C-alpha cells in the first residue's frame, strides 16, 4: 500500500511548481511563496550520491527551505539504491513532507550515473531505487517525476511505475529524445488516467509540459481527468503565476487579480529577488545564476533590451538596484 501522507489532504486539482536546476532555489521559492504560493513546492534536484559524500555540506544548501513553503517535496536523483535510501532518510530528518525521485532528467552527466532518464532503460534498477527510497522514508510519501518514454512513447513504463504504489507520479508529457523541442503530448493523459484507474491505484497523476498559466492548467485537468498540473517555464519573470484569485474560476477577470503587473512592480520584485538571493545563497552560489531571471523580468516593454544588457553586467544586488532605480527615473 502506498503512503499518501500530505497528498491525501490536498484538494484536487493541485497546482505545483516544477523543480528546475539553478532556478527554483530557496530564494526564488520565497519570492513565489510571498506573491502567489502553489499547492506544492519541489526543491531543485539534488544528487543522492553527493548527499552521501564527504563534501555533502556544499550541496545541502539545495535542500534549504522555510516553513512557509509547506508542503515541500525534496527531489533527489541517483542510481545507487543504498545512497538513495540514505538520502531519503536525511530528507526525512530535515523535515520534508515528501521525497521525489527524478527519473526523467535528460542531462547526459546525470544519465551516466544511471539516474534521471536512464532509469527508463533499466526497470530493475528503477524498482530497487523506489524500494530503497521507501525504506529510507519510513512512511514519508515517495513520488516520481518522469517522462512518457525514452526514445518513443512507452505507456508500459508508466504502468510499471504505477505498480510500485507511489504517492504521486508527475509525467512530463514528452520523451527523453524529444527533450523540450516537441509539443507536450497531452493527448496521452486520458490514457494514463485510465491505466491508473484500471489498476485501482491511489497514485496522484500530475501532468507537466507546455502549460502557460493556471487557467490553462485548470482546463487541462478538466479535459484529461488528471489530479493536477506542474508548471515550470511559465514562472519565469512571473512570481504571481499561482495567485489565488486566478484559480477560483476558469475564466477570471485577470485585471482584478492584478495579473498583468506593471513594469515597475516587476522590476521591484527583480530587485527584491536579487537581494534575497544574495542574502540566502550569496556565499554558496554564483551570482550569475540570477541573470537568467533578468531576461524574463526585463522583457516586453520599451527599452527592456537596454536594461537587460546593463543587468547582465552586474556583480551584486547593489549594482542591480542602482540600475533599476536609474531606469525608474528615466521612465517617470
C-alpha positions in Angstrom: 0.0 0.0 0.0 1.3 3.4 -0.8 1.9 6.1 1.8 0.0 9.2 0.7 1.0 11.4 3.6 0.1 15.1 2.9 -1.2 14.2 -0.6 -4.4 12.8 0.8 -5.2 16.2 2.4 -5.0 18.1 -0.8 -8.0 19.4 -2.7 -7.9 18.5 -6.3 -6.8 19.7 -8.8 -3.4 20.6 -7.4 -1.1 23.1 -9.0 2.6 22.8 -8.3 5.9 24.4 -9.2 8.2 22.2 -11.3 11.7 21.6 -9.9 14.3 23.4 -12.1 18.0 23.3 -11.5 19.6 26.7 -10.7 16.1 28.3 -10.9 13.8 27.1 -8.1 16.3 27.6 -5.3 15.2 28.7 -1.8 15.4 32.4 -2.6 13.1 32.2 -5.7 10.7 29.9 -3.8 10.5 32.6 -1.1 9.5 35.2 -3.6 6.9 32.8 -5.1 5.6 31.9 -1.6 5.1 35.7 -1.0 3.4 36.6 -4.3 1.5 33.5 -5.3 2.1 30.2 -3.5 1.5 26.9 -5.3 -0.2 23.9 -3.7 3.2 22.1 -3.5 6.8 23.2 -3.8 9.6 21.0 -5.0 13.3 21.7 -4.3 15.9 21.7 -7.1 17.0 18.1 -7.8 19.9 17.0 -5.6 22.4 14.2 -6.1 21.8 11.3 -3.6 25.5 10.3 -4.2 26.5 13.9 -3.3 24.5 13.8 -0.1 26.4 10.6 0.9 29.8 12.1 0.1 32.3 13.9 2.3 31.5 17.1 0.5 27.8 16.9 1.2 27.8 20.2 3.1 28.3 22.1 -0.1 25.1 20.7 -1.7 22.9 20.8 1.5 22.1 24.4 0.5 19.9 22.9 -2.2 17.7 21.4 0.5 17.3 24.7 2.3 13.7 25.7 2.8 11.4 27.8 5.0 8.3 26.8 6.9 6.0 28.9 4.6 6.9 26.6 1.7 5.0 23.6 3.1 4.1 21.2 1.8 7.5 20.9 0.2 9.0 17.8 -1.5 12.7 17.2 -1.8 13.7 15.9 -5.2 16.7 13.6 -5.5 18.4 11.6 -8.2 20.9 8.7 -8.3 21.5 5.2 -9.5 22.7 3.6 -6.3 19.9 2.2 -4.1 22.0 2.3 -0.9 22.6 6.1 -1.4 19.0 6.7 -2.3 18.0 5.1 1.0 20.4 7.3 3.0 19.5 10.5 1.1 15.7 9.9 1.7 16.4 9.2 5.3 18.3 12.5 5.5 15.4 14.3 3.8 13.0 12.8 6.4 15.2 14.1 9.2 15.3 17.5 7.6 11.5 17.6 7.9 10.4 17.4 4.3 6.8 16.5 3.6 7.7 14.0 0.8 10.6 12.9 -1.4 10.5 12.7 -5.2 12.9 10.7 -7.4 13.9 12.2 -10.7 13.5 9.6 -13.5 13.2 12.0 -16.4 16.2 14.4 -16.5 17.9 14.1 -19.9 21.2 15.6 -18.8 24.0 13.3 -20.0 26.0 13.7 -16.8 23.0 12.5 -14.8 22.4 9.6 -17.2 26.0 8.5 -16.9 25.1 7.8 -13.2 22.3 5.5 -14.4 19.9 8.2 -13.0 17.3 10.6 -14.4 16.0 9.5 -17.8 18.4 6.5 -17.8 16.1 4.8 -15.3 13.6 4.3 -18.2 16.1 1.8 -19.7 16.6 -0.2 -16.5 13.3 -1.1 -14.8 15.1 -3.5 -12.4 17.3 -0.6 -11.1 14.3 1.7 -11.0 12.4 -0.8 -8.8 15.4 -1.2 -6.5 15.7 2.6 -6.2 12.0 3.1 -5.3 12.2 0.2 -2.8 15.3 1.8 -1.2 13.5 5.2 -1.1 10.5 3.7 0.7 12.8 2.0 3.2 14.6 5.3 3.9 11.3 7.2 4.1 9.7 5.3 6.9 6.2 6.4 5.9 7.1 9.6 4.2 5.3 9.7 0.8 7.5 8.8 -2.2 6.8 10.2 -5.7 8.5 10.1 -9.1 8.9 12.6 -11.9 9.4 11.1 -15.3 8.7 11.3 -19.0 6.5 9.4 -21.4 9.4 7.2 -22.5 13.0 7.3 -23.7 13.2 7.2 -27.5 9.4 6.8 -28.0 6.2 7.0 -26.1 6.1 4.0 -23.7 2.9 3.7 -21.6 4.2 0.4 -20.2 6.8 2.4 -18.4 4.0 4.4 -16.8 2.2 1.2 -15.9 5.4 -0.1 -14.4 5.8 2.9 -12.1 2.1 2.7 -11.1 2.7 -0.9 -10.0 5.2 0.5 -7.5 2.5 2.1 -5.4 3.8 5.7 -5.5 2.1 8.5 -3.7 2.3 10.6 -6.8 3.6 10.4 -10.4 4.4 13.6 -12.3 4.7 13.0 -16.0 6.5 15.4 -18.3 4.5 14.6 -21.5 7.5 14.3 -23.8 10.0 11.6 -24.4 13.6 11.9 -23.4 14.6 12.0 -27.1 12.2 15.0 -27.7 13.8 17.0 -24.8 11.7 20.2 -24.9 11.7 20.5 -28.7 8.3 18.8 -29.5 4.9 19.9 -28.2 3.9 18.1 -25.0 1.6 15.1 -25.7 -1.3 16.0 -23.5 -3.5 13.7 -25.7 -2.0 10.7 -23.8 -3.0 11.9 -20.3 -6.5 10.4 -20.5 -4.9 7.0 -21.2 -2.6 7.4 -18.3 -5.5 8.1 -16.0 -7.4 5.2 -17.5 -4.5 2.9 -16.8 -4.2 4.1 -13.2 -7.9 3.6 -12.6 -8.0 0.2 -14.1 -5.1 -0.8 -11.8 -7.1 0.6 -8.9 -4.2 2.7 -7.7 -4.5 5.8 -5.5 -1.4 7.5 -7.0 -1.9 11.2 -7.8 -1.2 11.8 -11.5 0.3 15.2 -12.3 0.8 16.5 -15.9 3.7 18.7 -17.0 4.6 20.4 -20.2 3.6 23.5 -22.2 1.2 24.8 -19.5 1.1 28.6 -19.9 -0.9 29.7 -16.8 -3.4 28.5 -14.2 -6.3 28.9 -16.5 -4.6 26.5 -19.0 -3.8 24.2 -16.1 -7.4 24.0 -14.9 -8.6 23.4 -18.5 -6.1 20.5 -18.9 -7.3 18.9 -15.6 -10.9 19.2 -16.7 -10.3 17.8 -20.1 -8.0 14.9 -19.2 -9.0 14.0 -15.6 -5.5 14.4 -14.2 -5.2 15.3 -10.5 -3.1 18.3 -11.0 -0.6 20.2 -13.2 3.1 21.1 -12.7 4.2 24.4 -14.2 7.8 25.2 -15.0 8.9 27.8 -17.6 5.7 29.9 -17.1 7.1 31.0 -13.7 10.0 33.0 -15.2 9.5 36.7 -14.6 6.1 36.0 -13.1 6.0 35.1 -9.4 2.3 35.9 -9.5 1.6 32.8 -11.6 -0.2 30.9 -8.8 -2.2 33.8 -7.4 -5.3 32.5 -5.7 -7.9 34.7 -7.4 -6.8 33.3 -10.7 -7.7 29.8 -9.5 -11.3 30.5 -8.3 -12.8 30.4 -11.7 -11.9 29.1 -15.2 -12.3 32.5 -16.8 -11.5 35.1 -14.2 -11.2 38.8 -14.6 -7.5 39.0 -14.7 -7.4 42.7 -14.2 -9.0 42.3 -10.7 -6.2 39.7 -9.9 -3.6 42.3 -10.9 -2.1 39.6 -13.0 -0.8 41.9 -15.6 1.7 43.6 -13.4 3.2 47.0 -14.2 6.8 47.3 -15.3 7.6 49.0 -12.0 6.1 46.2 -10.0 8.0 43.5 -11.9 11.3 45.4 -11.6 10.8 46.0 -7.9 10.4 42.2 -7.4 13.5 41.7 -9.5 15.5 43.8 -7.0 13.8 42.1 -4.1 14.6 38.7 -5.6 18.2 39.6 -6.2 18.7 40.9 -2.6 17.2 37.7 -1.2 19.4 35.5 -3.4 22.5 37.4 -2.2 21.3 37.1 1.5 20.4 33.4 1.4 22.8 32.0 -1.2 25.4 34.6 -1.9 28.2 32.7 -0.1 27.3 29.3 -1.8 26.2 30.1 -5.3 27.4 32.2 -8.3 25.7 35.5 -8.7 25.4 34.7 -12.5 22.5 32.3 -11.6 20.3 35.3 -11.1 20.9 36.6 -14.6 18.6 34.0 -16.3 15.8 35.6 -14.3 16.7 39.1 -15.5 15.9 38.0 -19.1 12.3 37.3 -18.0 11.7 40.1 -15.6 13.0 42.8 -18.0 11.1 41.8 -21.2 8.3 43.0 -23.3 8.5 46.8 -22.8 10.2 49.8 -24.2 14.0 49.9 -23.5 13.9 46.4 -22.0 16.8 45.2 -24.1 19.0 48.1 -22.9 18.0 47.4 -19.3 18.8 43.7 -19.7 22.2 44.4 -21.1 23.1 46.5 -18.1 21.7 44.0 -15.7 23.8 41.2 -17.3 27.0 43.1 -16.4 26.2 43.4 -12.7 28.0 41.5 -9.9 25.9 42.2 -6.9 22.5 43.3 -5.6 23.6 46.9 -5.0 24.5 47.4 -8.7 21.2 45.9 -9.7 19.2 48.2 -7.5 21.1 51.2 -8.8 20.4 50.3 -12.4 16.7 49.7 -11.8 16.3 53.0 -9.9 18.0 54.8 -12.7 15.6 53.2 -15.1 12.7 54.3 -13.0 13.9 57.9 -13.0 14.1 57.7 -16.8 10.5 56.5 -17.3 8.8 58.7 -14.7 
